[in-house]
Amino acid sequence: MCDDHHHGHDHTHDAEDNSAQFSLYLKVDLDSLQCLNEEQDGSGKTVFKPWDERFNLEKYVQSDVDAELLFNIPFNGTVKLKVISIIGGENMSLPKEMRLFKNIPNMTFDNTAKEADQGFSFPDPGSELTLLKFPTKPAKFSNVSHLTLHFPDSGRECAKIYYIGLAGDFLRARREEVVVTSYELRANPADHKNKLFDPAGHMIS
């Protein structure tokens, strides 16, 4: 079990307001989001929260049988992902690394042996919570409908994450939503019962 005692954290090191930048959490399909190896069911969804709630220590996800976590994050459309921000647990519960996979829905731990689209190493954790920001490769993450975050087992007792922030651009909604909208906007002649005139001036029904 992770140490549940929360140590102080410094808000001043990141005083700027990034609420607008880290707003892609609003485009995450939370109903379909999966977090594998979470100790408490549904806790993985709680770390996708507004920027001004990033240090809310009441919402976090903690790993269960080991220090490995995997998030399957579907979006409600296509996004251009630019930056990922992480606030991890203190007392050696911060993961050591993060691996990113794009557009591979329903990944499991068995699939993580493949090469990641991008990876990041975390600094050694201190006694305070730290806000980490990782820029993604623009060419790799310019057309993302599904994002997988894999935090490998670090050999520590557990992994704990308080916040995952996603910054970027929302490009378009899912194709089926666009099709439905287009269909509704298209006029249906059967809906119009009024009589019409043909070019010759004759009334037609």
C-alpha positions as CSV (number, residue, x, y, z in Angstrom):
1,M,0.0,0.0,0.0
2,C,1.1,3.5,-0.7
3,D,1.7,5.9,2.2
4,D,-1.6,7.8,2.5
5,H,0.0,10.8,4.3
6,H,0.0,13.8,2.0
7,H,3.0,16.1,2.2
8,G,3.0,19.8,1.4
9,H,3.3,21.0,-2.2
10,D,4.3,24.3,-3.7
11,H,1.7,26.0,-5.9
12,T,3.9,28.9,-6.7
13,H,6.2,27.0,-9.1
14,D,3.3,26.9,-11.6
15,A,1.2,30.0,-10.8
16,E,0.2,30.7,-14.4
17,D,-3.4,29.9,-15.4
18,N,-3.4,27.1,-17.9
19,S,-7.1,26.3,-17.7
20,A,-7.8,27.0,-21.4
21,Q,-4.7,25.1,-22.5
22,F,-5.4,22.0,-20.5
23,S,-9.1,21.6,-21.5
24,L,-9.0,18.5,-23.6
25,Y,-10.3,16.5,-20.6
26,L,-13.7,17.9,-21.7
27,K,-13.4,15.9,-25.0
28,V,-12.6,12.6,-23.2
29,D,-15.3,9.9,-23.4
30,L,-15.3,9.2,-19.7
31,D,-18.0,6.6,-19.9
32,S,-15.7,4.5,-22.0
33,L,-12.4,5.3,-20.4
34,Q,-10.6,2.4,-18.8
35,C,-7.9,2.3,-16.2
36,L,-6.3,-1.2,-15.7
37,N,-4.9,-2.2,-12.3
38,E,-6.6,0.6,-10.4
39,E,-7.1,-0.2,-6.7
40,Q,-10.6,1.4,-6.6
41,D,-12.9,0.9,-9.5
42,G,-13.6,4.1,-11.4
43,S,-10.8,6.1,-9.7
44,G,-8.8,6.4,-12.9
45,K,-11.5,8.7,-14.4
46,T,-11.2,11.1,-11.5
47,V,-7.7,12.3,-12.4
48,F,-9.0,13.9,-15.6
49,K,-10.2,17.1,-14.0
50,P,-10.1,20.9,-14.5
51,W,-6.7,22.7,-14.3
52,D,-7.8,24.6,-11.1
53,E,-8.5,21.3,-9.4
54,R,-5.2,19.6,-10.3
55,F,-4.0,19.7,-6.6
56,N,-7.3,18.3,-5.3
57,L,-5.8,15.4,-3.3
58,E,-9.1,13.8,-2.6
59,K,-9.3,12.5,-6.2
60,Y,-6.5,10.2,-7.3
61,V,-5.9,6.8,-8.8
62,Q,-3.7,4.2,-7.0
63,S,-2.4,1.0,-8.5
64,D,-3.5,-2.3,-7.0
65,V,-1.3,-5.5,-7.2
66,D,1.9,-3.7,-8.3
67,A,3.1,-0.3,-9.5
68,E,1.8,-0.6,-13.1
69,L,-1.1,1.4,-14.6
70,L,-2.6,1.6,-18.0
71,F,-5.2,4.2,-19.2
72,N,-7.3,3.7,-22.4
73,I,-8.5,7.2,-23.2
74,P,-11.1,7.5,-26.0
75,F,-11.9,11.0,-27.3
76,N,-15.3,12.2,-28.5
77,G,-13.6,13.0,-31.8
78,T,-10.1,13.7,-33.2
79,V,-7.6,15.8,-31.3
80,K,-4.1,17.2,-31.8
81,L,-2.3,16.4,-28.6
82,K,0.5,18.8,-27.7
83,V,1.3,18.4,-24.0
84,I,0.6,16.0,-21.2
85,S,0.8,17.1,-17.6
86,I,1.1,14.7,-14.7
87,I,0.9,15.2,-10.9
88,G,2.1,12.0,-9.3
89,G,2.2,10.7,-5.8
90,E,4.9,11.5,-3.3
91,N,6.9,9.0,-1.1
92,M,8.2,7.0,-4.0
93,S,4.8,6.4,-5.5
94,L,5.5,8.6,-8.6
95,P,5.9,6.3,-11.7
96,K,9.3,6.2,-13.2
97,E,8.2,6.5,-16.8
98,M,5.2,7.0,-19.1
99,R,4.7,5.4,-22.6
100,L,2.2,6.8,-25.1
101,F,0.3,4.8,-27.8
102,K,-2.1,6.4,-30.2
103,N,-5.2,5.0,-31.8
104,I,-5.1,1.4,-30.3
105,P,-8.4,1.0,-28.5
106,N,-8.7,-1.5,-25.6
107,M,-5.0,-2.1,-25.1
108,T,-4.1,-4.5,-22.2
109,F,-0.8,-5.1,-20.4
110,D,-0.1,-7.9,-22.9
111,N,0.0,-5.3,-25.7
112,T,2.5,-3.0,-24.1
113,A,5.6,-5.0,-25.3
114,K,5.3,-3.2,-28.7
115,E,7.2,0.0,-29.3
116,A,5.5,3.1,-28.0
117,D,4.9,6.1,-30.1
118,Q,6.7,8.2,-27.5
119,G,8.1,7.7,-24.0
120,F,9.1,9.9,-21.1
121,S,11.2,9.3,-18.0
122,F,10.2,10.9,-14.7
123,P,12.6,12.7,-12.3
124,D,13.2,11.1,-9.0
125,P,10.3,12.0,-6.6
126,G,10.8,14.2,-3.6
127,S,8.7,14.6,-0.6
128,E,6.4,17.2,-2.4
129,L,4.1,16.8,-5.3
130,T,5.5,17.9,-8.6
131,L,3.7,19.1,-11.7
132,L,5.4,17.6,-14.8
133,K,4.8,18.7,-18.4
134,F,5.8,16.6,-21.4
135,P,5.5,17.9,-25.0
136,T,4.5,15.3,-27.5
137,K,5.9,14.9,-31.0
138,P,3.7,17.0,-33.3
139,A,3.9,14.6,-36.3
140,K,3.0,11.6,-34.1
141,F,0.0,13.1,-32.3
142,S,-1.7,15.4,-34.8
143,N,-4.6,13.0,-35.5
144,V,-5.6,11.1,-32.3
145,S,-8.9,9.5,-31.6
146,H,-7.7,7.2,-28.8
147,L,-4.8,7.6,-26.4
148,T,-3.2,5.0,-24.2
149,L,-0.9,5.9,-21.3
150,H,1.2,3.1,-19.9
151,F,3.0,3.5,-16.6
152,P,5.3,0.4,-16.3
153,D,5.9,-1.3,-13.1
154,S,8.7,0.6,-11.4
155,G,9.4,-2.0,-8.8
156,R,8.0,0.3,-6.2
157,E,5.2,-0.6,-3.8
158,C,2.6,1.2,-5.8
159,A,1.9,4.0,-8.2
160,K,-0.3,7.0,-7.5
161,I,-1.5,9.8,-9.8
162,Y,-3.5,12.8,-8.8
163,Y,-3.9,14.6,-12.2
164,I,-3.5,14.0,-15.9
165,G,-3.8,17.1,-18.0
166,L,-4.2,17.0,-21.8
167,A,-3.4,20.1,-23.8
168,G,-4.0,20.5,-27.6
169,D,-6.7,21.2,-30.2
170,F,-10.0,19.5,-30.7
171,L,-10.2,19.0,-34.5
172,R,-13.6,17.4,-35.2
173,A,-16.3,15.3,-33.7
174,R,-16.8,11.6,-34.4
175,R,-17.8,10.7,-37.9
176,E,-21.1,9.2,-36.9
177,E,-22.1,12.4,-35.1
178,V,-21.2,14.5,-38.2
179,V,-23.3,12.2,-40.4
180,V,-26.3,12.5,-38.1
181,T,-26.0,16.3,-38.1
182,S,-25.8,16.4,-41.8
183,Y,-28.8,14.2,-42.3
184,E,-30.9,16.3,-40.0
185,L,-30.0,19.5,-41.9
186,R,-30.8,18.0,-45.3
187,A,-34.3,18.8,-46.5
188,N,-36.7,15.9,-47.0
189,P,-39.2,16.5,-49.8
190,A,-41.6,14.1,-48.1
191,D,-41.9,16.6,-45.2
192,H,-43.1,19.4,-47.5
193,K,-46.8,18.8,-48.5
194,N,-47.3,22.2,-50.1
195,K,-48.1,22.4,-53.8
196,L,-45.4,23.5,-56.1
197,F,-45.4,25.1,-59.6
198,D,-43.4,23.8,-62.4
199,P,-41.5,26.2,-64.8
200,A,-44.4,26.1,-67.3
201,G,-46.7,27.6,-64.7
202,H,-48.7,24.4,-64.1
203,M,-49.7,23.5,-60.6
204,I,-48.3,20.1,-59.5
205,S,-48.9,18.1,-56.4
